[in-house]
Amino acid sequence: MLVRWVWEGVELPGIPSDYHHLLQNAVKQLWSQRRVAPAGLGFVEVFTSLDLNLVEAVPHVVAMDEQDLSRGFARLAAVEIWMKLLEAEGALRDALAVSQRAQRFGESYRRKELEAKVSALDAEGR
């Protein structure tokens, strides 16, 4: 039901912040219900990817000050969840790619331990 509601919501007219909040809140709900409804985890990636594409295209949506992007950005909770999910699944390169994209919105998305793991895998030739 939540997934259908989100798909219907992104089809409605709105402003970028409407879609950001819809997608991010859906990801947080899906994540919180992962034990009782694990099928929803498949949509965590889909919705977070859409949300990250949105905030990359329209960064003022998450800016602390829309007139001065250098003042920083609000926390991207959905991105943090997606990275956690990817790491748990062993998709380290994918998690690193998301981390690198999200670093534009703050250094808190940088995962040095993840970078080290991927470097170690690369050194092993995997």
C-alpha positions as CSV (number, residue, x, y, z in Angstrom):
1,M,0.0,0.0,0.0
2,L,2.8,2.4,0.9
3,V,4.6,1.7,-2.4
4,R,1.5,2.4,-4.4
5,W,0.9,5.6,-2.5
6,V,4.4,6.8,-3.3
7,W,4.1,6.0,-7.0
8,E,0.8,7.8,-7.1
9,G,2.3,10.7,-5.1
10,V,5.2,11.3,-7.5
11,E,2.8,11.5,-10.4
12,L,0.9,14.4,-8.8
13,P,1.9,18.0,-9.5
14,G,4.1,19.4,-6.8
15,I,7.4,21.1,-6.0
16,P,10.7,19.3,-5.6
17,S,10.6,19.4,-1.8
18,D,7.2,17.6,-1.9
19,Y,8.8,14.7,-3.8
20,H,11.9,14.7,-1.6
21,H,9.9,14.4,1.6
22,L,7.6,11.8,0.1
23,L,10.5,9.6,-1.0
24,Q,12.6,10.1,2.1
25,N,9.7,9.4,4.5
26,A,8.7,6.3,2.5
27,V,12.3,4.9,2.7
28,K,12.3,5.5,6.4
29,Q,9.0,3.7,6.8
30,L,10.1,0.8,4.6
31,W,13.3,0.5,6.6
32,S,11.5,0.5,9.9
33,Q,9.2,-2.2,8.7
34,R,11.9,-4.4,7.2
35,R,11.5,-7.2,9.7
36,V,7.8,-7.6,9.2
37,A,7.7,-6.7,5.5
38,P,11.1,-7.5,4.0
39,A,9.7,-7.2,0.4
40,G,9.7,-3.5,0.9
41,L,13.5,-3.4,1.0
42,G,13.5,-3.6,-2.8
43,F,11.9,-0.2,-3.0
44,V,14.4,1.3,-0.6
45,E,16.9,1.4,-3.4
46,V,14.4,2.6,-6.0
47,F,13.0,5.4,-3.9
48,T,16.4,6.5,-2.6
49,S,17.9,6.5,-6.1
50,L,15.0,8.7,-7.2
51,D,15.5,11.0,-4.2
52,L,19.2,11.3,-4.7
53,N,18.7,12.1,-8.4
54,L,16.3,14.8,-7.4
55,V,18.5,16.5,-4.8
56,E,21.5,16.3,-7.2
57,A,19.4,18.1,-9.8
58,V,17.8,20.6,-7.4
59,P,20.2,20.8,-4.4
60,H,18.3,23.8,-2.9
61,V,15.6,21.3,-1.8
62,V,17.9,20.1,1.0
63,A,19.9,23.3,1.5
64,M,20.1,24.8,4.9
65,D,19.9,28.2,3.1
66,E,18.5,28.1,-0.4
67,Q,20.3,31.3,-1.3
68,D,23.7,30.1,0.0
69,L,24.4,26.4,-0.7
70,S,27.8,26.7,1.1
71,R,26.0,26.8,4.4
72,G,25.3,23.1,4.1
73,F,22.5,20.6,3.6
74,A,19.9,18.8,5.7
75,R,20.6,15.2,6.5
76,L,19.7,12.7,3.7
77,A,18.4,9.9,5.9
78,A,17.3,7.8,2.9
79,V,20.8,7.8,1.5
80,E,22.2,6.7,4.8
81,I,19.7,3.8,4.9
82,W,20.5,2.8,1.3
83,M,24.3,2.8,2.0
84,K,23.7,0.7,5.1
85,L,21.5,-1.8,3.1
86,L,24.1,-2.0,0.3
87,E,26.9,-2.7,2.8
88,A,24.9,-5.4,4.5
89,E,24.2,-7.1,1.2
90,G,27.9,-7.0,0.4
91,A,27.5,-4.5,-2.5
92,L,30.5,-2.5,-1.3
93,R,31.3,-0.9,-4.7
94,D,27.7,0.2,-5.0
95,A,27.7,1.6,-1.5
96,L,30.9,3.4,-2.2
97,A,29.4,4.9,-5.4
98,V,26.4,6.2,-3.4
99,S,28.8,7.5,-0.8
100,Q,30.8,9.4,-3.4
101,R,27.7,10.9,-4.9
102,A,26.3,12.0,-1.5
103,Q,29.5,13.6,-0.4
104,R,28.4,16.7,-2.3
105,F,25.9,17.1,0.5
106,G,28.3,16.7,3.3
107,E,31.4,14.9,4.4
108,S,29.3,12.7,6.8
109,Y,28.5,10.5,3.8
110,R,32.1,9.6,3.4
111,R,32.9,6.1,4.7
112,K,36.7,5.7,5.0
113,E,36.3,2.1,6.2
114,L,34.2,1.4,3.1
115,E,36.8,3.0,0.8
116,A,39.5,0.8,2.5
117,K,37.4,-2.4,2.0
118,V,36.9,-1.6,-1.7
119,S,40.6,-0.8,-2.1
120,A,41.5,-4.1,-0.5
121,L,39.2,-5.9,-2.8
122,D,40.7,-4.1,-5.8
123,A,44.2,-5.0,-4.6
124,E,43.1,-8.7,-4.5
125,G,41.8,-8.4,-8.0
126,R,38.2,-9.0,-7.2
